[in-house]
Amino acid sequence: MAEQDKQKGRGGGGDEEKEDKYPIGFRFKPKDVELIEYYLLPRLQGRPSVPNDAIIEANVYECHPDALINEKYRSRGEGEWFFLSPRARMYQNGVRPSRKTEDSWGRWKALTATKLVAKERVGESKTKFCKTVLNYFVGSPKNERKTKWLMRELTIPEYEIKLDKTGPNNTLDEYVICRIYVSPVHKGNDDEASTSSVCEEAQQSQGTAESKLSDRQAGKLPVEKQTQRRGGPRK
């Protein structure tokens, strides 16, 4: 009997066998509304959230994303990393968020206008949330260059910390949720890069505009016109 039980365990009937075998390609791929409902909203309301090692509580505006991901939290994600992060004000008495990283390497720059999502219902409530897609740039604003890092930032406006008469408050949000990942343009034909998003379109259109502008600045002309200017043969 013991031998038969042993064989049954090997055949897939045991709990250990079930725990060891997950579907191939299993990934944590939450929708925006799920990130709000199960992680951000409970944290802002002081309720317990769903335990998940893939959700990192850290300040994404602390340093360059290379240092944040590759040096600190590489093992906590695969292709994308999810953060519960505070957000500071650009000015102590203002309402705009600060986008510079504290290490002075660069800043997160919005690729799309902030979109208020009102149609998607969060659980049983009617919580409205905002989403913004940002690209990390390094260097000074006049000479900055775009990096491979993108971020989708989700915020809930009603939980922003309001200014009051007690004095300036540098914190704009106690928590926002950020999904950081590498631009599909830099990932080539990787399967994980196939997800379409507004940031891809924005980057491609921006790249096209920049190439056209550089051509004009360089004074490039069609070959026929260049020949004519050099005094070449005319018909």
C-alpha positions in Angstrom: 0.0 0.0 0.0 2.8 2.4 0.9 4.4 1.8 -2.5 1.0 2.4 -4.3 0.6 5.7 -2.4 4.1 6.6 -3.3 3.3 6.0 -7.0 0.1 8.0 -6.8 2.1 10.9 -5.3 4.5 10.7 -8.2 1.6 10.7 -10.7 0.4 14.1 -9.8 -2.0 13.5 -6.9 0.1 15.0 -4.2 0.0 18.7 -3.0 3.7 19.1 -3.6 3.4 18.2 -7.3 0.6 20.7 -7.7 2.6 23.5 -6.1 5.6 22.8 -8.2 3.8 23.0 -11.6 2.4 26.3 -12.8 1.4 27.0 -16.3 4.4 27.8 -18.6 4.6 31.5 -19.2 2.7 32.5 -16.0 3.2 36.2 -15.3 1.8 38.9 -13.1 -0.1 41.0 -15.7 -2.7 43.1 -13.8 -5.0 45.6 -15.5 -4.9 49.2 -14.3 -8.2 48.9 -12.6 -7.0 45.9 -10.7 -3.9 47.7 -9.5 -6.1 50.5 -8.2 -8.7 48.1 -6.6 -6.4 45.6 -4.9 -3.2 47.6 -4.1 -3.4 51.4 -4.3 -6.9 52.1 -2.9 -6.5 49.8 0.1 -3.1 51.3 0.9 -4.6 54.9 0.8 -7.5 53.8 2.9 -5.4 52.0 5.5 -6.9 48.6 4.7 -4.9 45.4 4.2 -4.0 44.8 0.5 -3.5 41.5 -1.3 0.0 40.2 -0.3 2.2 40.2 -3.4 6.0 40.3 -3.6 5.7 41.8 -7.1 4.4 45.1 -5.6 7.4 47.1 -4.3 7.0 49.9 -1.8 9.7 52.4 -2.7 10.2 55.9 -4.0 10.5 55.8 -7.9 11.7 59.4 -7.9 14.7 58.6 -5.7 17.1 57.7 -8.6 17.7 56.9 -12.2 15.6 53.8 -13.2 18.7 51.9 -14.1 19.8 52.1 -10.5 16.3 51.5 -9.1 15.7 48.4 -11.2 19.1 46.8 -11.9 20.8 47.6 -8.6 17.9 47.3 -6.1 14.8 45.4 -7.4 15.9 43.4 -10.4 14.6 40.1 -8.9 11.2 41.6 -8.0 9.9 41.8 -11.6 10.3 40.3 -15.1 10.1 42.8 -17.9 8.1 45.2 -15.7 8.2 46.4 -12.1 5.3 47.7 -10.0 5.8 50.3 -7.3 3.8 51.9 -4.5 5.5 55.3 -4.4 5.1 58.7 -2.7 4.9 61.7 -4.9 6.2 65.2 -4.0 5.2 68.7 -5.2 7.3 70.6 -7.6 6.7 73.7 -5.4 5.7 73.6 -1.8 2.6 75.7 -2.4 1.7 74.2 -5.8 -0.2 71.3 -7.1 2.1 70.1 -9.9 4.1 66.9 -9.1 7.9 67.0 -9.1 9.3 64.8 -11.8 13.1 65.1 -11.2 14.9 62.2 -9.5 16.7 63.0 -6.3 20.1 61.9 -7.7 20.0 64.8 -10.2 20.5 62.4 -13.1 17.3 63.5 -15.0 13.6 63.6 -14.8 10.4 61.7 -15.8 8.7 63.6 -18.7 5.1 63.0 -19.7 4.5 61.6 -23.1 0.8 61.8 -22.9 -1.6 64.2 -21.2 -3.0 62.9 -17.9 -6.2 60.9 -18.6 -9.0 60.8 -16.0 -10.6 57.4 -16.1 -14.2 57.7 -15.0 -15.9 54.9 -16.9 -13.9 52.0 -15.3 -15.5 51.1 -12.1 -13.2 50.1 -9.2 -14.9 47.3 -7.2 -18.3 48.5 -5.8 -17.3 52.1 -5.7 -17.1 54.7 -8.4 -13.5 55.8 -7.7 -12.0 57.9 -10.5 -8.3 57.5 -11.2 -5.8 59.1 -13.5 -3.2 57.5 -15.7 -0.1 59.2 -17.2 2.7 57.7 -19.4 6.2 59.1 -18.9 9.6 58.6 -20.4 12.8 59.1 -18.4 15.3 61.7 -19.8 18.8 62.3 -18.6 20.7 65.6 -18.6 19.7 69.2 -18.2 16.4 70.3 -19.7 18.2 72.1 -22.6 20.4 69.1 -23.5 18.4 66.1 -22.2 18.2 62.9 -24.1 15.5 60.1 -24.0 16.3 56.8 -22.3 14.8 53.3 -22.8 12.7 53.6 -19.6 9.0 54.2 -19.5 6.5 54.5 -16.7 2.7 54.4 -16.4 1.7 56.3 -13.3 -1.8 55.8 -11.7 -3.1 58.3 -9.2 -6.4 58.9 -7.4 -7.1 62.6 -7.3 -9.5 62.5 -4.3 -6.6 61.2 -2.1 -4.1 64.0 -3.0 -2.9 65.8 0.1 -4.6 69.2 0.0 -2.8 72.4 0.9 -4.1 74.1 4.1 -3.3 77.0 6.4 -0.9 75.0 8.6 1.9 75.7 6.2 3.5 74.3 3.1 3.5 70.5 2.6 6.0 69.0 0.2 4.1 65.7 -0.2 1.5 65.7 -3.0 0.4 62.0 -2.7 1.2 59.5 0.0 1.0 56.7 -2.6 0.7 56.4 -6.3 1.2 53.2 -8.3 3.8 53.1 -11.0 4.6 50.4 -13.6 8.1 50.8 -14.9 9.3 48.9 -18.0 11.6 49.2 -21.0 10.3 50.8 -24.2 9.3 48.2 -26.8 11.4 50.1 -29.3 14.5 49.0 -27.3 13.3 45.5 -26.8 13.1 44.6 -30.5 10.8 41.7 -31.3 10.6 40.4 -27.7 7.2 38.9 -27.0 6.9 41.0 -23.9 7.3 44.1 -26.0 4.3 43.4 -28.2 1.8 45.2 -25.9 0.5 48.3 -27.7 0.1 51.5 -25.7 -0.1 55.2 -26.2 3.5 55.6 -25.3 4.6 53.5 -28.3 2.7 55.7 -30.7 3.9 58.9 -29.0 7.5 57.8 -29.3 7.3 56.7 -32.9 5.6 60.0 -33.9 8.1 62.0 -31.9 11.0 60.1 -33.6 9.6 60.8 -37.1 9.2 64.5 -36.3 12.7 64.7 -35.0 14.2 63.0 -38.1 12.3 65.4 -40.4 13.5 68.4 -38.4 17.1 67.2 -38.5 16.9 66.9 -42.3 15.7 70.4 -42.6 18.3 71.8 -40.2 21.0 70.0 -42.1 19.9 71.7 -45.3 19.4 68.5 -47.2 17.9 68.7 -50.7 16.8 66.2 -53.3 19.6 64.9 -55.5 18.3 66.8 -58.6 18.4 70.1 -56.8 21.8 69.5 -55.3 23.1 68.8 -58.9 21.6 72.0 -60.2 23.2 74.0 -57.3 26.6 72.6 -58.1 26.2 73.8 -61.7 25.6 70.3 -63.1 24.0 69.6 -66.5 20.5 71.0 -67.1 18.1 69.9 -69.7 
